[in-house]
Amino acid sequence: MTDFCASLWPEEPTPEHLKNCSECGLYKHGSRMIWGEGNPEAPIMIVLDNPGAREDRDNKLFACGTRQTLQKAAHEVGIQIEDLYVTFILKRKPTRAYDKEQTRQVCMNHLTQQLQTKQPRMIVCLGNVAVQSFFQNSEVDVKSLRGKVHDVHGYQTTVAYHPLAVRRRPNLWPLFIEDLKLVASLGARL
């Protein structure tokens, strides 16, 4: 689809009491907290590993590769952008090495809070980090779980490859589309 143009999604403000959260240690990386983006009332919650780049070197906003790929695929399968809310396991973009396991465990508390508040009708985990963190199982992966609906923490949950993996490996595009078609078909029944 050559005429597709990715757009910036509105960012949901981080709750005031969490803006200066220092529990996981990522605040030391200098990145700001990103609570989520898209429609906060959307029935479908997309869970990614962490926020990507939002501004270029001149501080101009842009749609990163993850957003571009996700929006293009959603458009192709007929998912309306206003039906999507994107959030992250880690609410800050890591910029250097960190204790991944401990940080993800701490940050899952924020995602749990979002789930309790938003009550999405469906969760879509993109990439192995999001899948393993959300499923709370380091042995699972996208490859073995994709194409099915799982009940995780009481939510209908599907999985797909991370959009950046799809960009790097174009052979994953048909699988990504197939998984988002499953989301679209389930979304019609929500």
ZICORCOR-V435480 format. One record per residue. N is the residue number from 1. RES is the residue in one letter. SS is DSSP state (H for helix, E for strand, C for the rest). PHI is phi in whole degrees, 0 to 359 (999 if undefined). D_FIRST is the distance of its C-alpha to the first C-alpha in whole Angstrom. Layout:
BEGIN
n=<N | N>
res=<RES | RES>
ss=<SS | SS>
phi=<PHI | PHI>
d_first=<D_FIRST | D_FIRST>
END
This chain:
BEGIN
n=<1 | 2 | 3 | 4 | 5 | 6 | 7 | 8 | 9 | 10 | 11 | 12 | 13 | 14 | 15 | 16 | 17 | 18 | 19 | 20 | 21 | 22 | 23 | 24 | 25 | 26 | 27 | 28 | 29 | 30 | 31 | 32 | 33 | 34 | 35 | 36 | 37 | 38 | 39 | 40 | 41 | 42 | 43 | 44 | 45 | 46 | 47 | 48 | 49 | 50 | 51 | 52 | 53 | 54 | 55 | 56 | 57 | 58 | 59 | 60 | 61 | 62 | 63 | 64 | 65 | 66 | 67 | 68 | 69 | 70 | 71 | 72 | 73 | 74 | 75 | 76 | 77 | 78 | 79 | 80 | 81 | 82 | 83 | 84 | 85 | 86 | 87 | 88 | 89 | 90 | 91 | 92 | 93 | 94 | 95 | 96 | 97 | 98 | 99 | 100 | 101 | 102 | 103 | 104 | 105 | 106 | 107 | 108 | 109 | 110 | 111 | 112 | 113 | 114 | 115 | 116 | 117 | 118 | 119 | 120 | 121 | 122 | 123 | 124 | 125 | 126 | 127 | 128 | 129 | 130 | 131 | 132 | 133 | 134 | 135 | 136 | 137 | 138 | 139 | 140 | 141 | 142 | 143 | 144 | 145 | 146 | 147 | 148 | 149 | 150 | 151 | 152 | 153 | 154 | 155 | 156 | 157 | 158 | 159 | 160 | 161 | 162 | 163 | 164 | 165 | 166 | 167 | 168 | 169 | 170 | 171 | 172 | 173 | 174 | 175 | 176 | 177 | 178 | 179 | 180 | 181 | 182 | 183 | 184 | 185 | 186 | 187 | 188 | 189 | 190>
res=<M | T | D | F | C | A | S | L | W | P | E | E | P | T | P | E | H | L | K | N | C | S | E | C | G | L | Y | K | H | G | S | R | M | I | W | G | E | G | N | P | E | A | P | I | M | I | V | L | D | N | P | G | A | R | E | D | R | D | N | K | L | F | A | C | G | T | R | Q | T | L | Q | K | A | A | H | E | V | G | I | Q | I | E | D | L | Y | V | T | F | I | L | K | R | K | P | T | R | A | Y | D | K | E | Q | T | R | Q | V | C | M | N | H | L | T | Q | Q | L | Q | T | K | Q | P | R | M | I | V | C | L | G | N | V | A | V | Q | S | F | F | Q | N | S | E | V | D | V | K | S | L | R | G | K | V | H | D | V | H | G | Y | Q | T | T | V | A | Y | H | P | L | A | V | R | R | R | P | N | L | W | P | L | F | I | E | D | L | K | L | V | A | S | L | G | A | R | L>
ss=<C | C | C | C | C | C | C | C | C | C | E | E | C | C | C | H | H | H | C | C | C | C | C | C | C | H | H | H | H | C | C | C | C | C | C | E | E | E | C | C | C | C | C | E | E | E | E | E | E | E | C | C | C | C | E | C | C | C | C | C | E | C | C | C | H | H | H | H | H | H | H | H | H | H | H | H | H | C | C | C | H | H | H | E | E | E | E | E | E | E | C | C | C | C | C | C | C | C | C | H | H | H | H | H | H | H | H | H | H | H | H | H | H | H | H | H | H | H | C | C | C | E | E | E | E | E | C | H | H | H | H | H | H | H | H | C | C | C | C | C | C | H | H | H | H | C | C | C | C | E | E | E | C | C | E | E | E | E | E | E | C | C | H | H | H | H | H | H | C | H | H | H | H | H | H | H | H | H | H | H | H | H | H | H | H | H | H | C | C | C>
phi=<999 | 284 | 270 | 289 | 229 | 292 | 240 | 280 | 267 | 294 | 270 | 278 | 299 | 291 | 307 | 309 | 288 | 248 | 305 | 254 | 303 | 235 | 299 | 272 | 93 | 291 | 300 | 291 | 279 | 84 | 272 | 274 | 282 | 243 | 284 | 174 | 211 | 100 | 270 | 299 | 259 | 296 | 284 | 246 | 254 | 267 | 245 | 248 | 292 | 200 | 297 | 264 | 295 | 240 | 233 | 276 | 297 | 265 | 63 | 269 | 295 | 208 | 270 | 290 | 300 | 298 | 297 | 302 | 294 | 297 | 294 | 297 | 294 | 301 | 299 | 296 | 265 | 88 | 275 | 285 | 303 | 289 | 269 | 242 | 231 | 251 | 222 | 221 | 295 | 267 | 272 | 235 | 283 | 292 | 242 | 201 | 302 | 204 | 282 | 299 | 298 | 295 | 295 | 297 | 298 | 296 | 290 | 299 | 298 | 293 | 295 | 300 | 298 | 298 | 299 | 296 | 283 | 272 | 48 | 296 | 276 | 208 | 244 | 235 | 268 | 250 | 95 | 297 | 298 | 296 | 297 | 296 | 291 | 290 | 283 | 53 | 207 | 284 | 270 | 270 | 210 | 301 | 306 | 276 | 255 | 293 | 85 | 226 | 256 | 241 | 264 | 234 | 56 | 83 | 245 | 295 | 229 | 238 | 227 | 205 | 296 | 293 | 305 | 289 | 296 | 295 | 294 | 283 | 235 | 303 | 294 | 277 | 305 | 300 | 291 | 298 | 298 | 302 | 292 | 286 | 295 | 299 | 300 | 298 | 292 | 288 | 300 | 293 | 263 | 286>
d_first=<0 | 4 | 6 | 6 | 9 | 12 | 15 | 19 | 20 | 24 | 26 | 29 | 32 | 34 | 37 | 40 | 42 | 40 | 39 | 41 | 41 | 42 | 43 | 40 | 41 | 38 | 39 | 41 | 37 | 37 | 34 | 34 | 33 | 30 | 30 | 27 | 24 | 22 | 24 | 28 | 28 | 25 | 26 | 24 | 25 | 22 | 25 | 24 | 27 | 27 | 26 | 24 | 24 | 24 | 25 | 25 | 29 | 29 | 29 | 26 | 23 | 20 | 17 | 18 | 16 | 17 | 16 | 12 | 11 | 13 | 12 | 8 | 10 | 12 | 10 | 8 | 12 | 13 | 15 | 16 | 17 | 20 | 21 | 20 | 23 | 23 | 26 | 27 | 30 | 32 | 31 | 32 | 30 | 32 | 33 | 36 | 37 | 39 | 40 | 37 | 39 | 41 | 38 | 36 | 39 | 40 | 36 | 36 | 38 | 36 | 33 | 36 | 37 | 34 | 33 | 37 | 36 | 33 | 33 | 29 | 29 | 27 | 26 | 23 | 24 | 22 | 24 | 27 | 29 | 28 | 28 | 32 | 33 | 32 | 33 | 36 | 36 | 36 | 36 | 33 | 29 | 26 | 26 | 29 | 28 | 24 | 24 | 27 | 28 | 31 | 33 | 34 | 36 | 36 | 32 | 30 | 28 | 25 | 24 | 20 | 20 | 20 | 16 | 18 | 19 | 16 | 15 | 18 | 18 | 14 | 16 | 16 | 13 | 14 | 17 | 15 | 13 | 16 | 18 | 16 | 16 | 20 | 20 | 18 | 21 | 24 | 23 | 23 | 27 | 28>
END
